[in-house]
Amino acid sequence: MNKKITILGIESSCDETAASIVQEENGQIKILSNIVSSQFDIHREFGGVVPELAARAHVEKIDLISEKAINESKIKLDEIDAVAATAGPGLIVCLTVGLNFGKTVAASLNKPFVAVNHLEGHALSPKLNSDLEFPYLLLLISGGHTQYLYVESLGKYKRLGTTIDDALGEAFDKTAKIIGIEFPGGPKIEKYAEKGNKNRFKLPKPILNRGGCNLSFAGLKTAILRIQSEIKTEQDKFDLAASFQKTIEEILHEKTKRAFEIYLNENASLKKTFVVAGGVAANQGIKNILENLSKENKFECLFPDINLCSDNAAMIALVGLEKFKKKLFNELDFKVNPRWQLDEKAQFLKGAGVKI
């Protein structure tokens, strides 16, 4: 009989303080607890995340959130086999809080410690609710990242395309702010779009037909800034949100088609699995477009459960679990890495001067 493996996960890369207990028994993975404390009220008046305030909130809450996760899981602290904590990428002052807390717990229990790449958590997150197997094509869409990656196995990633400027979640948030939607506005764009005319405003689709599956969203923001003077009524806001949502869906449709081709060019016999993860994966319009496109191209399309799309500690514990099984542990002097990439060989792309 296989032994149970129980992992405590800690996440504090941005403005969510999170702790989770994930357990595997006989090959079955269960989330025993997954507690997330958001900081919307703290940052609302500033219209965005203030790193120093976020870090202070993490310090104030991380003990309580972790205790709540342990209590809800109904396991004893000494039954934990390892502690996993996010080490990057993210805001350095925020990452430091969770990483140091995770190290302290691991040291006090004399248990292995795993430093986790936050993006790897998103990459593996559908494994918490599906029979996800390597290899697969990943579209990672979040507030700070937009990438297409060939996921060969645990720890082996090849970036096929990325944004050369704004991340998709950032584009949603900036558009919401311009329209006048209260922070956090990005997730509310789709709700506004439901009441609008998606064909009213014609918005640009930067590098749509070039650059492979690289993407660009900064031009969209600029176009919306120009249109801002026309926004006088609530209906105007709804129409602009709908036009933006439609434009994003069309961009992702075309770029994902190209990503399918590039992925299969890696090896024509690759398993046709397409994973979409990250906070923006919760957008139902995007989900519908990508699921339909996958069906047309005979790809199996997998998303995390909606509560696992945004930042959470269950995905961090999951990576810890997978690394525990391979004995891939880290020393307690592991340092925060705010720019930690999944594909360490990938060229940094940023700005209008990028050659695509």
C-alpha positions, 0 to 999 in steps of 0.5 A: 500500500502506498504511503500518503504524501502530505504537503503544506504549500505557501503562496505570497507572490503578490497580493494573496496570502495563501496556504494549502494542504495537498495530499496524495494517496494511491496516486489520487491527489486531494486538496484537504484545504486551500485558504486564500486571503485577498487584499482588495480593500487595502489596495482599492484606493490606490487603483493597484497593488502597493508592494509595501502594503501587500508585504505588511498584510502578508506578515500580519496574516500568514500565521493565521492563514496557515493555521486555518489551512492546517485546522481545516485539513484535519491533519496534525502539523507533524504529519506534513512530509514537506513544505513548499513555498513560492520563491518567484517570480513576483514582488520581492518584498511579498515573496520574502514573507512567504518564503521565509515562513515556509523555511521556518516551518520546514526547519522547525519540523525537520522536514524537506523544503521545496522552493517553487516557481509560481508559474510552475504552479499555474502550469501544473494546476489542472492536475488538481482536477484532471488526469493531466499527463506530460507533455502538453502545450501551455497558455499561461495567462495571468496579471504578470505573464502571458506565454505559450510553453511546450511542457515536456515534463516536470522542470522542462519547459520551452517557451514558444511565444510571449508578450513583448510588452503588457501581460494579458491580465495587465491589459485587462486591469489597465483597460478597466482603470481607463474605463473607470471600473473600480479595482480590481477591474480586470475580472469585471470587464467581462461582466460589463461586456455582457451589456455592450455592443462588441462591434461599436469600437474597432480596436487594433490587434498588434502583430496578429499576422507576424511574430509567430505566437508572440503577442502584444497588448500595449497598442490596445491600451493606447487605442483605448486611451484615445477613445476615452474622451468618447466615454460619457455614459454607462452604455459607452463603458459597456460597449468599450468593454465588449469591444475589448473582450471581443478583440482579445478573444480574436487575438488569442484565437489566431495566436493559439492556432499558430501555437498549435502549429509551432508545438506540433513542429517540435514533434508531430507525434506529441500528445495533443493536449492544450492547458490554459492556466492563470488568473485570466483563464477564469474569463468565460469568453476566452475559455469558450473560444479556446475550447472550440478552437481546440475541438476544431484542431483535435486538441484536448483542452484543460483548464483548472477549476475556476477557484484554482485559476487565480493565485493560490497555495494548492498549486504550490503544494502540488509542485511540492508534491511532484518534486517530493516524489523525485526528491528535488529538495532545496536548501534553506538558504534558497533566495527569492528570485523575482524574475524566475522564468520557467524557460531559463534559456528564453530570451528576454523580450520587452518593448517596441524595439523587439525584433519579431 
